[in-house]
C-alpha cells in the first residue's frame, strides 16, 4: 500500500485513503487567502490502489513534474493525473503569486533514475537553443523562485520589474519574451499562447512554472543577471 505525504511551507499533511483531500484558498490545505486562488483548486483521492491529483478549479492550471524535471505535465481544469513518482512537484500561479507543493509517495511504483551530470541549465532543450539575453529574461522572471528555499510561495516580477532588473527598456523585454514563448510553443510547451497568433496573458507565470520545474534554469544561472548582453 502506498502512503502519500504533502509538504508545503514546512507543514506536512497526510491525506486519508477513504476521503478526498483538497488544496485551495479554503480547503484541507489552505495555501493562502489569495482572492485569485480557487477555494477548492486541487483534489487528491485514492482509488484502486492509486493516488490521483485532479484539477477541480475552473481557471487555473498547474504544472506537475517528477523530482528530476524530466517528466512534466500541464494539469488544466477538469483533468486529473496519477501520482506515481517518489517525489512530485506541483507548481501553480494565482494572480502575481506562484505556489509550490511537494508530494512524497511512500512505496512508489516507479523509480526515478537520475544521472550524475549536474543540472546547471546550460543544455539545449530539444533542438532549440536560447541566446544569452533570452536566458537572462527567463532567469529574471524566475529569480524569486530560484532564490527561495524549499516548497512555498514567491512573487513573479512584473514586466517592468524584470526589465528594470536587467537594465532593459520594457519594449525590448516584451520583444524578447515574445521570442522565448514562440520558441517553447514550437517545442510543444502548453500554456504560452492563448490561441492562434495571440499570446496568453498569463504567459509569464506559465514560463516561470515550466522553466523552474524542467530545470531549464537553476540557481546556478543567477549570475547571468549581471552579464551585459547585446545579442
C-alpha positions as CSV (number, residue, x, y, z in Angstrom):
1,X,0.0,0.0,0.0
2,X,1.3,3.5,-0.9
3,X,1.1,6.4,1.5
4,X,1.1,10.0,0.5
5,X,2.6,12.9,2.4
6,X,2.3,16.6,1.3
7,X,4.7,19.3,2.2
8,X,4.0,23.0,2.0
9,X,5.9,25.8,3.7
10,X,7.3,23.5,6.3
11,X,3.9,21.9,7.1
12,X,3.1,18.2,6.4
13,X,-0.3,16.7,5.6
14,X,-1.3,13.1,5.1
15,X,-4.4,12.5,3.1
16,X,-6.7,9.7,4.2
17,X,-7.3,6.8,1.9
18,X,-11.1,6.9,2.1
19,X,-11.9,10.6,1.7
20,X,-10.7,13.4,-0.7
21,X,-8.1,15.9,0.3
22,X,-8.4,19.3,-1.2
23,X,-6.0,22.2,-1.8
24,X,-7.1,25.8,-2.3
25,X,-8.0,29.0,-0.6
26,X,-10.4,27.4,1.8
27,X,-9.6,23.7,1.8
28,X,-7.9,20.9,3.8
29,X,-4.6,22.6,2.8
30,X,-5.4,26.3,2.7
31,X,-2.3,27.6,0.9
32,X,-3.2,31.3,1.0
33,X,-6.1,33.8,1.3
34,X,-5.2,35.0,-2.3
35,X,-8.6,36.1,-3.9
36,X,-7.2,34.9,-7.3
37,X,-7.0,31.3,-6.0
38,X,-10.0,29.0,-6.1
39,X,-11.5,28.0,-2.8
40,X,-11.1,24.4,-3.9
41,X,-8.5,24.0,-6.6
42,X,-6.8,20.6,-6.4
43,X,-8.4,17.4,-5.2
44,X,-6.4,14.3,-4.1
45,X,-8.1,10.9,-4.0
46,X,-7.1,7.3,-3.6
47,X,-8.9,4.8,-5.9
48,X,-8.0,1.2,-6.7
49,X,-4.6,1.5,-5.1
50,X,-3.6,4.7,-7.0
51,X,-3.4,8.3,-5.8
52,X,-4.9,10.8,-8.2
53,X,-4.5,14.5,-8.5
54,X,-7.4,16.3,-10.1
55,X,-7.9,20.0,-11.0
56,X,-11.4,20.9,-9.8
57,X,-11.0,24.6,-10.5
58,X,-12.2,26.5,-13.5
59,X,-9.5,29.0,-14.4
60,X,-6.1,28.0,-13.1
61,X,-3.8,25.2,-14.4
62,X,-1.0,23.5,-12.5
63,X,2.4,22.2,-13.6
64,X,3.2,18.8,-12.3
65,X,6.6,17.1,-12.6
66,X,8.9,14.5,-11.1
67,X,11.9,15.3,-9.0
68,X,14.3,15.4,-11.9
69,X,12.1,17.7,-14.0
70,X,12.3,15.1,-16.8
71,X,8.6,14.3,-16.8
72,X,6.3,17.2,-16.8
73,X,2.5,17.6,-17.3
74,X,0.2,20.6,-17.5
75,X,-2.9,19.9,-15.4
76,X,-5.7,22.0,-16.8
77,X,-9.2,22.4,-15.2
78,X,-11.3,19.3,-15.3
79,X,-8.4,16.9,-15.8
80,X,-6.6,14.5,-13.4
81,X,-3.2,12.7,-13.2
82,X,-2.0,9.7,-11.3
83,X,0.6,10.4,-8.6
84,X,3.3,7.7,-9.3
85,X,6.7,9.2,-8.5
86,X,8.5,9.1,-5.2
87,X,8.6,12.9,-5.3
88,X,6.2,15.0,-7.3
89,X,6.3,18.8,-7.5
90,X,3.1,20.8,-8.2
91,X,3.5,24.5,-9.2
92,X,0.7,26.9,-9.9
93,X,0.1,30.6,-10.1
94,X,-2.8,32.7,-8.9
95,X,-2.6,36.4,-9.7
96,X,1.0,37.6,-9.0
97,X,1.9,34.7,-6.7
98,X,3.4,31.3,-7.6
99,X,3.0,28.4,-5.2
100,X,4.9,25.1,-4.9
101,X,3.8,21.9,-3.2
102,X,5.8,18.7,-2.8
103,X,4.1,15.3,-2.7
104,X,6.1,12.4,-1.3
105,X,4.8,8.9,-2.2
106,X,6.0,6.0,0.0
107,X,6.1,2.7,-1.9
108,X,6.2,4.4,-5.3
109,X,5.6,2.0,-8.2
110,X,8.2,4.0,-10.3
111,X,11.9,4.5,-9.6
112,X,13.5,7.7,-10.7
113,X,16.9,7.2,-12.4
114,X,19.0,10.3,-12.1
115,X,22.3,10.9,-13.9
116,X,25.4,12.1,-12.3
117,X,25.6,15.1,-14.6
118,X,24.8,18.4,-12.8
119,X,21.7,20.2,-13.9
120,X,23.2,23.6,-14.5
121,X,20.8,24.8,-17.1
122,X,23.3,25.0,-20.0
123,X,22.0,22.3,-22.2
124,X,19.8,22.8,-25.2
125,X,16.2,22.0,-24.8
126,X,15.1,19.8,-27.7
127,X,16.6,21.4,-30.8
128,X,16.0,24.9,-29.6
129,X,18.9,26.9,-28.2
130,X,18.4,30.2,-26.3
131,X,20.6,33.3,-26.8
132,X,22.2,34.8,-23.7
133,X,19.7,37.6,-23.5
134,X,16.8,35.2,-23.8
135,X,18.2,33.1,-21.0
136,X,18.7,36.3,-18.9
137,X,15.0,37.1,-19.4
138,X,13.9,33.7,-18.1
139,X,16.3,33.9,-15.1
140,X,15.0,37.4,-14.3
141,X,11.4,36.2,-14.2
142,X,12.4,33.1,-12.2
143,X,14.7,34.9,-9.8
144,X,12.3,34.9,-6.7
145,X,11.7,31.1,-7.1
146,X,15.3,30.3,-7.7
147,X,16.3,32.2,-4.6
148,X,13.7,30.8,-2.2
149,X,14.5,27.6,-0.3
150,X,12.1,24.7,-0.4
151,X,8.4,24.5,-1.2
152,X,6.3,27.6,-0.6
153,X,5.3,30.7,-2.5
154,X,7.0,33.5,-4.4
155,X,6.1,36.6,-6.3
156,X,6.6,36.7,-10.1
157,X,8.2,40.0,-11.1
158,X,6.1,42.3,-13.3
159,X,7.3,43.1,-16.8
160,X,8.5,46.5,-15.7
161,X,10.3,45.0,-12.6
162,X,12.1,42.3,-14.7
163,X,13.1,44.7,-17.4
164,X,14.5,47.1,-14.8
165,X,16.4,44.2,-13.2
166,X,18.1,43.6,-16.5
167,X,18.6,47.3,-17.3
168,X,16.4,46.9,-20.4
169,X,13.6,49.0,-21.9
170,X,10.2,47.4,-21.5
171,X,9.8,47.2,-25.3
172,X,13.0,45.2,-25.5
173,X,11.8,42.9,-22.7
174,X,8.5,42.2,-24.4
175,X,10.1,41.5,-27.7
176,X,12.5,39.0,-26.1
177,X,9.5,37.5,-24.2
178,X,7.7,37.0,-27.5
179,X,10.7,35.2,-28.9
180,X,11.1,32.9,-25.9
181,X,7.4,32.0,-25.8
182,X,7.4,31.4,-29.6
183,X,10.4,29.0,-29.3
184,X,8.9,27.0,-26.4
185,X,5.5,26.9,-28.1
186,X,7.1,25.4,-31.2
187,X,8.7,22.8,-28.9
188,X,5.2,21.9,-27.7
189,X,5.1,23.6,-24.3
190,X,1.5,24.3,-23.5
191,X,0.1,27.4,-22.0
192,X,2.3,30.0,-23.6
193,X,-0.3,31.0,-26.2
194,X,-3.9,32.0,-25.7
195,X,-4.8,31.0,-29.2
196,X,-3.7,31.4,-32.8
197,X,-1.4,34.4,-33.1
198,X,-2.4,35.6,-29.6
199,X,-0.1,35.2,-26.7
200,X,-1.7,34.2,-23.4
201,X,-2.0,37.0,-20.8
202,X,-0.5,34.6,-18.1
203,X,2.5,33.6,-20.2
204,X,5.0,35.0,-17.7
205,X,3.5,32.7,-15.0
206,X,3.5,29.7,-17.3
207,X,7.0,30.4,-18.4
208,X,8.3,30.5,-14.8
209,X,6.5,27.3,-13.9
210,X,7.9,25.5,-16.9
211,X,11.4,26.9,-16.6
212,X,11.8,26.1,-12.9
213,X,10.2,22.6,-12.9
214,X,12.0,21.4,-16.1
215,X,15.4,22.8,-14.8
216,X,15.7,25.0,-17.8
217,X,17.1,27.5,-15.4
218,X,18.5,26.8,-11.9
219,X,20.1,28.9,-9.1
220,X,23.4,28.3,-10.9
221,X,22.2,30.6,-13.6
222,X,21.6,33.6,-11.3
223,X,25.0,35.2,-12.2
224,X,23.6,35.7,-15.7
225,X,21.6,38.7,-14.4
226,X,24.8,40.7,-14.0
227,X,26.2,39.9,-17.5
228,X,26.0,42.5,-20.2
229,X,24.5,41.1,-23.4
230,X,23.9,42.8,-26.8
231,X,22.7,39.8,-28.8
